[in-house]
Amino acid sequence: MKKICKLFPFKVVGLLLTSVLIIFLIQPVVDAQNIIEEWQTVRIPPPPEIKPVTVDAKSTALLILDFNKQACNAERRPRCIASIPKVQRLLTEARAKGVFVVYSLSAGAIPADIAKELAPQGGEPIVTSGPDKFLGTDLEKILKEKNTKTVIVTGTAAHGAVLYTASGAALRGMQVIVPVDGMSAESLYPEQYTAWNFVNAPRISTQVILSRTDTIKF
């Protein structure tokens, strides 16, 4: 009995040390649930793959989103201005192959505000909405009437109109192609996380292909 009593304090101390060790080991897992606390430890994932694609011109639509001066200008988004020549080349090739072209405007803009290099032609439809161009517009109806199966999404902002409209198309069962040099934002980070989201988001990633304007063929 005396021997047991002598050992008891040591057992208690041992249990306490074990408990402290368990708490210490679990604590990082608990802290890791808070992205703000762990912000500086996040590692940038490897870049997604850029894939060349060939699309059927008859069932494809090219979306030119918010290239109006209120959203695409040298002061606010110089990266958008820099993307215009590449999108213009893609637009020219698409029109030559008979691809259906649809435009969007940000709130308060008019067709005359669209960059002259990308101006609509021949009654090409234009919708006006917030980031999701399907919301409150006839975009879905417009695409269905043309039997559109694939959309190529270009525009600004990457983390606005491009992200939400491309995702909306994907969730409606369309194949979505996003040329990364045809989307832009105020800085690199929104473009980066938009690209990451497209190839990782549930349901969206199975419908989206990241490409470039010069690797899309009709």
N, C-alpha and C positions, 0 to 999 in steps of 0.2 A: 504493500500500500504506500509506504514511504517512497519507494522507488518510482511509483507511478506519479506521485505528487511532485517529485523532483523533476520528472520529465515533462509534466504538464505545461509549465511556463515556456519551455523550448518549443513545444508543439504549437502553442498559441502564437509565439513569435514567428514561427515558420509559416503558419497560415496567413498571418498578417502580411509577411513579406511576399508570399505568393499572390495575395489579393492585390497588393500594390503593383506587382509586376504585371498582372493581367490588365489592370486599369491602364498602366503605362503603355502596354502593347495595343490596347484597343483605342486609346485616345487619338492617334493619328487617323484611324479609320473614321472616327466620328468627325474630326475636324475636316477630313477630306470631303464631307458632304456639303461644305460651304465653299462655293466656287470663289466668292470674294476673298475669303481668307487664303485660299490656295492660288489666287490669280497669278502670282509671280512664278509659281512652280510649273505652270502649264507648258508642256512641250508642243511645239508646232508639229502637226502630223506631216507626213511626206505629201508632196503635191499629187493631186489626182491625175490620172492618165488623160491625155488629150487624144481623141480618136478621130481619124478621118472618116467621113460619112458620105454616102451617095443617097440622095433622096429622090422619090418619085415626084416630079414637078406638079403633076395633076392633082395630087392629094396633099400637097404641102402649102403652108401659108408662112410668109415672112412677116413677123411682127416688128414694127419700128416704134419703140415706146418712148414717149416723152423727150424727143429730140427738139423740143421747143426752147426758146431762148430763156425762159424763166427757170428751167431745170438744167439746161446744157449751155453753160457760158464759161468764159475764161476766168472769171472771178470766183465762182462757186465750184465749178467742176471742170478744171482744165483737162482732166483725163477724158472727159466726154468729148470735148473739142478735138482732142488728139485721136479719138476713135472714129470720127466721122469719115475720113478717107477710106478706111477699111470697110465700114458699113456701106458706104457709097458703092464700092466695088462689088460687094456681095449683092446689093440691091440691083445694080445694073445687070449682073449675071442672072439673077433670079427673074427679073422682068423679061430678059431675052429668052428665057426658057418657059415663060408663061406662068410663073409662080404667082399665086394670089398674094397681094400685099395689103396689110392692114396697119393703120397708124393709131397711135393714142396721143392724147394731150393731157398734161397735168391741169389741175383746176385753174380756171381763169385764163388759160391760153386759147389762142385761135389758130386756125391752120396757117395763117401767114407768119406765125411765130416759129414754125418749123425751120430748121437749118436748110438753106436754099439748096445745098448739095443733096439733100434727102427729101425734097418737096414731093408731095403726093401728085400723082398724074392720073388722068382719065377716070375720075370719080372713085378712086380707091377709098374705101371706107375709113372713117375716123371716129374713134370713141373717146370720151372724156370721163375720167374717173380718178380715184386715188390710187394707191399702190396696186390693188387688185383690179385689173381692167375688166374682169368679168362682173364685178360687183356694180350693180345699177346701170349696166349697159347691155347692148344687144350683141356683145362679142361672141358669146356661145352660139347664138342663133346665126350670126354671120358666118361663122366657121362651119356649122352644120350644113348650111345651105350650099356650101362649096364642097361638101363631103370631105372635109379636112381630117386627115389622119395624123399628120405631122406638123408641128410648128417650130420654126426657127425664131428664137427670141433674142432680140437685141434691144439695147436701150439704157436708160439711166433713171433712177439709181439702181445699181446692182442689187442693193439690199432693200429696194422698194419695188418699183414696177417690174423689174426683171424677176426677182425672187418670187413675188406673190403671183404674178401672172403665169409664169412658167410652172409654178407649183399647182396653180389652179387648172392649167391645161393637163398636167400629169394626172391629177386626181380625177379628171374627166376622161381618162383613158387614152389620151393622145401621147404619141411619141414626141418628146421635147428635145430639141438640139439647142444648146447654148454656146455660141462662139465666145470664148472668154475675152477675146480682144474687141468684142462688140458690146460689152457691158462695162459700165464705169460708175465710179463713186467719187466722193471727195478725197479719199485716200485709199491706200492699198488694202488696209485691213478689212473694210466691208466687202471688197471684191474677193478677198481670200476666204472669209467665212461663208460667203454666198456660194462660192465654188465648192467648198467642203460640204455645205449643207445639201447641195444638189446630188452629190454622190453618196451621201450617208443617211439622209432623212428617210424614215420608214415610208414605204409606198412611193415616195417621190423618186428615190434613187433608182428604182427599177425602170422608170420611164424616161430618165434624163441621160443624155450623152453630152459630155463637154467636148467641144471641138474648137476650131479657129475659123475665121472667115475665109482663109485660103485653103482650108482642107474640107470644105463643104462643096460637094459637086451635085449637079442636077442632071 
